[in-house]
């Protein structure tokens, strides 16, 4: 599947009245600590608290009247859930979201607050895809996958479109760009934008240590899966393996994968709060964790990172930052 920058620009126009044009932030302290110029795309400030709103709105806004009347079904651990629910509320569409029973309470409450129906499942013993497809068939509703969907990928690509344009307006070309990776939809869209707008930028995926399927897949050239016993604090990045649509894009455009530990993620969340004044969730801050923990050379470089979300459980956040 090919994603052209014209597709992403069309999506940007489509979502412009609903999505936030999130800022690019630069911190003198972070620059000093890394020896680099680090540009942060703060998607934690996006509508619904993460980049997921972009893809969801791009997908739902293109449904015809009959599809809108029948509603949508999605599955998510929380950020796609909120993105779909928020987009559906704006567009007057009913939404049903299949969520794991161990999803952070704040993500469940926010999803319901947008008017969506939530159906729980066990992520370790049940298939969310099977549950979602069954509900879709029973209700005649449209399925909205969390990452393996062309319009979702294109919508997420608007993050890359904006970052490339904002960086250039500041007079910078990025040497490296680090993007969090679960199923791979965000990085597939971002990499597709940068391929056209900043082809010299090296794109790197970042994942939790025990969910480094993209890192291993990029190295082997084929899809690698995660262990069923794997666990991580990064609830937003716990996909079992790369997506069928996303991986071919990422295989072609992403240079390499990086992984970070939960300890490094906690340190990055604390740094983001104390130094950058940003509230972040674990999965949203892995790119910052990679830079702070020295996973790549930074001295003298211009580096972009995407902080992808800020929907964090308050108790977890207080435990991390205190």
N, C-alpha and C positions, 0 to 999 in steps of 0.2 A: 504494500500500500504506500503510495506516494502522497506526501503532504507538501503542497507548494505554499510559498509565502503569501500568494494571493488569497489562498483559502483562509489563512490566519488573519490577514487584513480584513477580509469580509466578516470573519467572526468578531474581530475587534469592533467593527461598526455595528454589528448586531447586538453586542452586549454593552455598548457604550453608555446607554441611558440607565443601566441597572448596576453594572459592576463599578468598583472603585479603581481609579488609576492610582495604584499603590506607589508610595515614594521609594526612591533609591536613597539609602542612608549611608553616610560615611562617618566613621568614628576615628578621631585622631588617636585615641588610646589603642583601638584595635590595630590601626596602622602601625603604631609604635611597637606593639606586642608581637606583630607578625613580620615586620620589616617590609610590608607590602602596602599597596593601596587596595583596600577591600571595599567593594561596593555591594551593599546589601539590598536585595529586593524584598521588601517587607510585606509578604502576602498574609502574614498574621493580622494585618490591618484590612484585609479584604472583607467584603460582605459575607456573612456567615462564619467569619473567622479563619478562612483558608482559601487557597486557590481553587478549590473544587467548585465554587459557585460559577466560575467562568465556563467550564465545560458543561455543567448542568444547564445553565441558562442558554448557552449556544444550542444544545440538543433540544431542550423543551420548546424553545421559541420557534422552532421549525416544524413542529407537529401541526398537522391539519386540524380542522375543527372537530372531525369525528374522533381523531386520536386524543385530542384534548378532553373531549367529553368522557372518554373511556378511562382516563387517568393513566398514571405511570406506576411502575414497580421498580425498585432499585434495591441493591444490597450494599452494605457498608458498615465499617466499624465506627463511623461517626462523622467524618468530614464530608464525604460524598453524600451521606444521609442528609446533613444539614444543607448542603449546597442544592441538592434536588428539592428538598422540602421548601427552602426559601424561594427558589426559582418557580416552583409549582404554585406557591402562594401568590407571588406577583402576577402569574399568568392565569390564575383562576383554575388550576388543574388539581385534582385530588391525587395524593401521593401515598403509596404504601412502601415502607422501608423495612427490609429484613436486616436485623442487627444482631451481633453476638451478645449473649446474655452478660458477658463480662466487659462490654463497652463502657467507657467512662460515663458516670451518671450525668455529668454536665452535657455530654453529647446527646444522650438519650432525651434529656429534658428539653434541650434546645430544638431537637428534631420535632418533638411533639408540639413545642410552642409555635412552630411554623405551620402547624395544622396537619402534619402527616400522621398516618397510622403506623405504629411500630409493631413488628412481629419478631420475637426473639428466637434464636437458635444457638446451638452449641458449636462453636467454631472448630472444636477438636473431634467431634463425632458426627456432625451433620454437614450437608452440602448447602451452602447459601444459594448457589446457582440453581440447584434442583428445586429448592423451595421457591425461589423467585420465579423460575420458569412455570412452575405449577400454578402459582398465583396469577401470573400473566395470562396463562391459557384460560383459567377459570373465569377471569374477570374481563378478558378481552383488552387488557391494559398493555401499554407499551413498556418494554423492558429498557431500562437505562443503566447499562453496565458502568462500573466505577472507573474502568480504564480501557477496556478492549472495545472501543467504539470510535469510529472515525471522527464524528462530530465532537465527542468528548476530547479526544486528542487535539483536535484543531482548536477547540476553545481554550484548553490549557496552554496551547502554543502562544496565546496572547501575552502570557507572562514573559516569554522570550522576546516577543516583538517589542513590548514596552521597554524591557531592560536594555536591549540593543540600542534602541532609539534614545533612551535616557542617558546611557553611558556615553554615546556619541555626542550628545548635547553638552555633556560635561567635559568633552575633549579627550575621552579615554576609549581605547580598544582593549577588550579583556584578553589577557593571556590564557587564563583558565576560568571555567565556570563550573561550579559544583552545585548539583541539584539532587535533592532527596529522591529515593526510588523505592516504591513498593511494587505495584504491578507494572509501572513504567510509563504511565500515560503522561505525566507532567514532563518528564525528561524527553520523551519522544516528541512532544509538541515544541518544547523549548529548543531542542537540538535542530528540529526542522526549520525553525525561524532563524537560528544562528547560522545554519548552513548557507543561507542566502545573504544575511545581513552582516555577518562577521565570520567568514569561513576560516579565518586563522585562529579562532578561539578554540581551545581544547575543552571538550565537554566531558565531565567526570560524574559518574553516578555515585551516590553515597547511601549506604544501607547499614542496619544494625549487624553486628558480627555474626549472629546466628541466623540471620535472614539475608545472607549475601548472595542470593541466587543470581542476580544480575552480574555481580562481580565475577562469579565462577563461570557463568554462561558466556560472558564477553571473552573470557580467557580461553574457554574450550571451543567456542563457536557454535555451541548447541545449547538447548534449554536444559538447565540444571534446576533441581527442586530442593526445597528445604526439608529438614527433618521434621517429622510430625511432633517430635519432642521439643522443638526449638521454642524459646521464650524470649521476650524482650519487653522493655519498658515502652518501646516505640509502637504503641497500639495501631497507629495509622499506617505502618509499613510492614505488616505481617502477611503479605501475599505469599502463597505457597511456591510460586514460580513465576517467571516472566510471562507477560501476556502474549497470546498468539498473534495479535496485531502489533503490539508495541515492540516486541523483541526484534523483529526484522529491521525496524527503523533504528532502534538503539544499536543493534549490531553494526549497522552501516555508519552511524554518526557519532556514537559515544566512544571515546578513546580508551577508557578503562574504568574499572570500578574500585571504590574504596569502601571499607567498612569501619565502623566505630563501636566501641563498647558502651554498655549502659552507664558505666562510670564516667566516660568521656562525654556522654550526652548530658548527664546531670550537671557536670562542670560547665558545659556550654549554656545550659538553661540558666544557671546562676550568673554566668558572665553576661548573658543577654539582658537579664533583669538589672543587675547592678551597674553595668557599664553602658549598655546600649539603651536601657530603659524600655525594653520590649518584653512583653509576656509571651512566652513560647511554649509549645507542647513538645514532648520528647521527639516524635517523628519529624516535627517541623524544624528542628534545630541541628539535625545531623551534619549538614554541610558546614555550619559554623564549628561543630565539634571536630570535624576533620581538619579544618584550618588551624584551630587552637591547639590540637594535639600533634601537629607536625606531620600529618599523613602525606603532605605534598610539600615540595620546596616553595617557599613564599618570598624569600628575600628579593627585593627589587622588582617584583611582579605586580601586575594589576589583575586582581582576582575578583570575580563575581560569585556571590552565594545567594541562594534563594532560601529565605526562612519561610517555610510553606504554610505554617498554621500556628494558631495560638489557642486552640480549644483544649485547655488543660484542666484536669481535675483539681479543684482548689486545695484539697488535702495533700495531694501529691506535690503540687507546686510549692506549698508552704514548707513541706518537708525538704524539698530540694534547695530552696533559696535561703532558708534561715541558717 
